[in-house]
């Protein structure tokens, strides 16, 4: 019998992915996020901004992930993740990681202090659209345009 925590996490992930997909379909995405879009996105990226005072948002058009200080409205760091569009990124504060999903179907993991790539691997057969990180367990979920959702455990590789 599956653990209720896993099932709850998966259900919440799917609900959030569906909401994001519906919102995306209702409006065309700008080629580069405008300041007002950045502000909206920083509020949605985990609760890590309360801890760091910063937020992460994908710079969709150019494949960069940007660490943004929303108090000063200035960029702190930028990580070149891919030459293709970056669709989603999340913090894992306990590991000091950023997990990013791109149109090249890969997941990339970076240390957000050193900007070094920790790991990169093929995750899906089409663009990765959504990542959700479990708040307590070493798990994250990805959703893709290949119509699959995958559960990953970073402790098991």
N, C-alpha and C positions, 0 to 999 in steps of 0.2 A: 504494500500500500504506500503510495507516495506521501511524503511529508507535506502537511498542510501549508507550511511556509513556502515551499517550492511552488505549489499550485497557486497560492495567493499571489506570489511574485510574478508568475507567468501570466495570470489573468490581468493583473494591473499593467504589466508591460504591454500586453496586446491591446488593452483599452487605450493606453496612451499612444501607441503606434497608430491605431485607427483614428483617434482624434487628430494627431499630427498629419496623417495622410489626408483626411477630409479638409483640414485647414489649408494644406498646401494646394489641394485641388481647387479650392475656392478663389485663390488669388495667385497671380503669376509671381514667381520669385524674381527679385531684382538681381542683376548680374553681380553686384557687390552690395553687401549689407550697408544700409544707410545708418547714421547714428541712432535714429529713433528705433530702428529694427534691432540694433545691437543692444540697446537698453532693454527691450522686451525680452530678448533671448537670454541676457545675463540673469534675469530673474528666474528663468526656468531651469538653468543648469544646476542640478543638485542643490544642496544647501551649503556647499563648500564656500560660497562667497561670504557667508557669515563667519567662517573660520579664517579664511585668507584675506578677506576684504577685496577679493578679485573674482573675476569670472572668466570663463572660457567660451569662445564662440568660434564656429567654423567660418572661415572666409571662403564661402562656397565656390566662387568663380576661379580662384587661383590655387586651391588645394592647401592653403595654410591654416593652421590653428593658431589663434591669437589669444594670449592671456591679457585680459583687459581690466584695468582699474576703473570701475564705474564711478568711484567717488571723484577722481580727478579727470575722468573721461580721456585717459591716455593709455596707449599700448605699453605693456610691461615687457612682453616677450612674444616672439612669433616663431612658430615651428613649421618648416616646409615639410608637409606630410606626403604630398603626392603632386604629380603634374596634372592630374585629373581633379575634378571637383570633390571637395570634402563635404560630406553630407551630415555627419554627426560626430560628436565628441563628448566625452564625459570624464570627470575627475574620479580617481580612486585615491582619496586623501591618505589613507593608511599606508599605501605603497608609494605615495608621491608620484602617481602615474596619471597620464592622459591616455585614454583609449580612443582611437579615431577610426571611423569607417569611411571609405571612399568609393568612388565609381570604378576603381580598379579591382573591386571585390576582395580587397585585403583589409585585415584589421592590423593596425599598427599601435604599439604601446611605447610611450615616451616617458622618461623621467622629467617632470616639469621643472625641476630645479636645475639640472645639468643640460637639459634638452637632448640627451642621448637616447637613441632608439634602444629600447629594451628587447623588443620582439616584433616580428612581422610575420603574418601567415595568411594563406589563402583561406577565406572564411565562407564565401558564397560563390554562386555561379553567375551572379549579376550584382548591380549596384547595391551597396549597403545603405539603408535609409534610417535606421534607428538603433540606438544602443541604450540599454537600461542596466544599471549596476545595483545589485542587491545591497541594502544598507548594512547587513550584518554578516552575511556569508560570502565566501570567496567566489562569487558567481556574477556573470553578466550575460545578458541576452542580446542577440542581434536579430534584426529583421531586414529582409532584402526584397528587391524587386523580383527575385526568383521565386517569390511566394513561399519562402521558408523562414522559420524562426529557429535559431540555434542557441542552446544553453552551453556556456563555457565555464570551466572551473580553472582559475589561474593557478591554483595550488597543484593541480594534477597535470598541468601543461596543456 
